[in-house]
Amino acid sequence: MPWTKVLPAANAAGAKWYIIEQDDPNAPTDAAASIKASASYPMDHVPAGTTR
């Protein structure tokens, strides 16, 4: 997904929550590592100026 376009548009439309599912077959199989990867992705990819 082109998150740098999708997330600002969702923010402009008034979105209150952003839920991005990790659907990567190469993702860590360790549950804690998977949660960490999922939680850090939005913070690393949400464009500056988007409400967090």
C-alpha positions in Angstrom: 0.0 0.0 0.0 1.2 3.5 -0.7 1.0 4.5 3.0 2.6 7.9 2.5 -0.6 8.8 0.5 -3.2 6.6 2.3 -2.5 7.7 5.9 -2.5 11.5 5.3 -5.8 11.1 3.3 -7.3 9.1 6.2 -6.1 11.7 8.6 -7.7 14.5 6.5 -10.9 12.5 6.4 -10.9 12.4 10.3 -9.7 8.9 11.0 -9.2 8.3 14.7 -7.4 4.9 14.4 -4.9 3.4 12.1 -4.7 -0.4 12.0 -2.1 -1.9 9.8 -1.9 -5.7 9.7 1.4 -7.4 9.4 0.9 -9.9 6.6 4.5 -10.8 5.8 5.3 -14.6 5.5 8.9 -13.7 6.3 8.0 -11.9 9.5 9.5 -13.1 12.8 7.8 -16.2 14.2 8.5 -15.1 17.7 5.3 -13.4 19.0 7.1 -10.6 20.8 9.3 -9.8 17.8 6.2 -9.9 15.6 4.3 -7.4 17.9 7.4 -5.1 18.0 7.7 -5.1 14.2 3.9 -4.5 13.8 4.0 -1.6 16.4 7.0 0.1 14.9 5.9 0.1 11.3 3.4 2.9 11.5 5.7 5.1 13.6 8.4 4.6 10.9 6.1 5.1 7.9 3.4 7.6 8.9 4.3 10.9 7.2 5.3 13.9 9.3 2.4 16.1 10.2 0.0 13.2 10.4 -1.8 13.1 13.8 -0.4 10.2 15.8 
